[in-house]
């Protein structure tokens, strides 16, 4: 009996996290019937689990009766991001030391990316992206590196919900143009922000393989220093850093 109870408890936890992930994948709000179709669980079971999550603050029911993620998850997410960023700091420091430019780490958060760790360049002229900043996926190196790991339909959903503003003349303004760029990123294994977020700034980024949440690392700086010769040095170091961070995460 004790073993069966323990097994049942684990299954309940798995179901709870499955529901939370389904809500997140749906863009943050979903109906009970949509959850039932996606989770392949009986409606009474889903309703019981959701009622518990709502009572604890990890889910909430909207006026239109759709379910959304709850505010208690924000504190957990912020804590996890801080720990993830701290874990990556040795690799980010090595990137900044060897390349002389700002190194960053970012994760996908709903339909945006958020910077969770950074080691600034030693130069006075550098990119001033700060930890905690949320940015779009389509016009950032880290964002595009993350999107390249996802199916095209999921990419369309993300940019469809978040929008595709064009802060510079280099920014990609359509899903079709973005998907073409993602194809090139998948082929070469890294992304380039070619002054798409900020004029005069170029960024090289790479996804962290097998991360528990979509994650990328990058190095960025002014185009006068971050050129093709810089890329030749940066890409192998980014690949090594991403692999070491992945190994640490999956230790």
C-alpha atoms as one frame of an Amber mdcrd trajectory, in Angstrom:
protein
   0.000   0.000   0.000   2.784   2.410   0.880   4.475   1.904  -2.499   1.191
   2.379  -4.349   0.474   5.575  -2.442   3.912   6.928  -3.221   3.468   6.077
  -6.880   0.072   7.766  -6.948   1.569  10.874  -5.360   4.296  11.092  -7.992
   1.729  10.707 -10.749  -0.343  13.549  -9.302   2.706  15.817  -9.248   3.486
  14.925 -12.852  -0.102  15.730 -13.849   0.037  19.111 -12.096   3.207  20.133
 -13.906   1.822  18.812 -17.204  -1.173  21.120 -16.788   1.005  24.126 -15.942
   3.177  23.483 -19.002   0.112  23.112 -21.225  -1.211  26.461 -19.990   2.159
  28.070 -20.702   2.400  26.472 -24.164  -1.074  27.764 -25.009   0.110  31.338
 -24.541  -0.958  31.732 -20.948  -4.720  31.071 -21.020  -6.690  27.947 -21.895
 -10.162  26.442 -21.406 -10.931  23.359 -19.361 -11.970  21.436 -22.484  -8.746
  22.404 -24.289  -6.748  21.100 -21.347  -8.747  17.885 -21.339  -8.034  17.316
 -25.030  -4.325  18.056 -24.672  -3.731  16.240 -21.380  -5.826  13.121 -22.131
  -7.124  13.210 -18.560 -10.737  13.025 -17.353 -12.417  16.395 -16.885 -13.108
  15.786 -13.155  -9.414  15.075 -12.541  -8.305  18.218 -14.374 -10.925  20.298
 -12.594  -9.814  18.964  -9.195  -6.148  19.699  -9.907  -6.918  23.167 -11.231
  -9.061  23.978  -8.208  -6.106  23.101  -5.973  -3.688  25.187  -8.075  -6.045
  28.174  -8.038  -6.417  27.894  -4.258  -2.635  27.915  -3.850  -2.113  30.819
  -6.257  -0.239  28.827  -8.916  -3.137  29.179 -11.380  -6.033  31.599 -11.707
  -9.412  31.564 -13.418 -10.144  34.524 -15.662 -13.584  36.200 -15.969 -14.101
  34.356 -19.280 -13.560  31.064 -17.348 -10.246  30.333 -19.041  -7.365  29.263
 -16.830  -4.065  31.159 -16.654  -0.802  30.831 -14.763  -0.910  32.264 -11.263
   1.210  34.953  -9.577   2.871  32.522  -7.137   4.797  31.077 -10.104   6.575
  34.416 -10.605   8.538  34.074  -7.363   9.510  30.502  -8.200  10.554  31.496
 -11.712  12.631  34.428 -10.512  14.386  32.216  -7.982  15.105  29.547 -10.578
  16.425  32.145 -13.025  18.799  33.541 -10.400  20.166  30.079  -9.673  20.479
  29.278 -13.371  22.310  32.546 -13.984  24.665  31.934 -11.063  25.461  28.461
 -12.393  26.442  29.941 -15.776  28.586  32.793 -14.446  31.961  31.005 -14.715
  31.367  30.361 -18.427  30.069  33.893 -19.050  33.118  35.321 -17.293  35.427
  33.254 -19.465  33.647  34.480 -22.623  33.961  38.112 -21.526  37.599  37.677
 -20.492  38.718  35.944 -23.683  36.655  37.984 -26.147  36.640  41.339 -24.370
  32.912  41.889 -24.984  29.726  41.590 -22.932  28.430  38.055 -22.410  24.806
  37.274 -21.598  22.493  34.421 -20.756  18.757  34.521 -21.430  15.762  32.199
 -21.176  12.400  32.031 -22.904   9.679  33.396 -20.614   6.202  33.017 -22.142
   6.557  34.772 -25.529   9.584  36.923 -24.663  13.165  36.335 -23.573  14.546
  37.607 -20.287  18.228  38.191 -19.524  19.174  36.326 -16.334  22.955  36.772
 -16.166  25.618  39.053 -17.619  29.324  39.801 -17.470  29.990  43.282 -18.916
  32.758  44.178 -21.328  35.866  45.854 -19.975  35.470  48.525 -22.678  33.718
  51.788 -21.905  31.734  51.479 -25.151  29.530  48.430 -24.714  25.971  47.108
 -24.913  23.889  48.104 -21.898  21.402  45.240 -21.735  20.698  44.637 -18.057
  19.747  41.503 -16.151  15.969  41.250 -15.859  15.256  43.001 -19.144  12.556
  41.360 -21.273  12.942  41.605 -25.051  11.329  40.175 -28.163  12.603  36.943
 -29.645  12.712  37.914 -33.329  15.212  40.794 -33.140  17.737  39.485 -30.585
  20.572  37.002 -30.920  19.498  35.010 -27.862  15.875  35.083 -28.963  16.576
  33.764 -32.441  18.953  31.099 -31.107  16.119  29.871 -28.883  13.478  30.057
 -31.634  15.686  27.987 -33.937  15.261  25.078 -31.500  11.460  25.187 -31.772
   9.019  23.950 -34.453   7.964  26.557 -37.002   4.340  26.525 -35.833   5.397
  27.268 -32.265   7.566  30.114 -33.579   4.581  31.538 -35.469   2.513  31.370
 -32.300   5.141  33.175 -30.239   5.671  36.077 -32.634   1.966  36.204 -33.437
   1.119  36.809 -29.793   4.096  39.036 -28.927   4.174  40.995 -32.191   7.191
  41.840 -34.338   8.182  45.481 -33.798  11.046  46.783 -35.944  13.239  49.041
 -33.782  15.820  49.416 -36.593  15.882  49.148 -40.360  17.625  45.772 -39.981
  14.847  44.209 -37.879  12.816  41.316 -39.289   9.201  42.364 -39.682   7.428
  39.193 -40.838   7.175  35.587 -39.719   8.285  34.431 -43.177  11.511  36.450
 -43.022  12.138  35.183 -39.504  11.630  31.536 -40.489  14.087  31.960 -43.363
  16.669  33.320 -40.923  15.970  30.491 -38.466  16.720  27.999 -41.237  20.156
  29.559 -41.686  20.694  29.529 -37.921  19.886  25.811 -37.740  22.341  25.102
 -40.548  25.298  26.973 -39.022  24.484  26.399 -35.344  24.438  29.995 -34.078
  22.460  33.196 -34.535  23.452  36.761 -35.353  21.683  39.931 -34.261  22.818
  42.170 -37.099  21.917  45.560 -35.572  18.327  44.340 -35.364  17.691  45.467
 -31.808  20.056  48.418 -31.612  21.941  50.247 -34.351  25.687  49.806 -34.114
  25.477  46.610 -32.027  26.134  43.095 -33.284  25.552  39.925 -31.272  26.450
  36.252 -31.719  24.384  33.729 -29.756  23.981  30.002 -29.327  21.320  27.853
 -27.667  22.223  25.762 -24.636  21.450  22.139 -25.592  19.157  20.035 -23.393
  18.397  22.932 -21.042  15.297  22.447 -18.859  13.901  25.683 -20.283  14.891
  27.185 -23.671  18.145  29.015 -22.958  20.867  30.785 -24.939  24.207  32.492
 -24.340  25.625  35.382 -26.334  28.422  37.880 -26.760  27.693  41.357 -28.059
  29.374  44.666 -28.744  29.807  47.474 -31.258  30.099  46.461 -34.912  33.512
  48.124 -35.070  34.893  45.379 -32.817  32.422  42.525 -33.299  33.241  41.625
 -36.915  33.947  38.460 -38.933  37.335  37.946 -37.287  35.594  38.233 -33.923
  33.048  35.616 -35.022  35.832  33.169 -35.872  37.004  33.380 -32.268  33.605
  33.714 -30.621  31.663  30.819 -32.158  33.917  27.989 -30.842  33.991  29.608
 -27.394  30.201  30.002 -27.384  29.807  26.356 -28.376  32.124  25.262 -25.567
  30.366  27.486 -23.026  26.923  26.227 -24.062  28.069  22.605 -23.784  29.585
  23.141 -20.325  26.480  24.940 -19.050  24.338  22.104 -20.425  26.490  19.502
 -18.661  26.218  21.426 -15.393  22.444  21.735 -15.713  22.058  18.023 -16.377
  24.596  16.829 -13.827
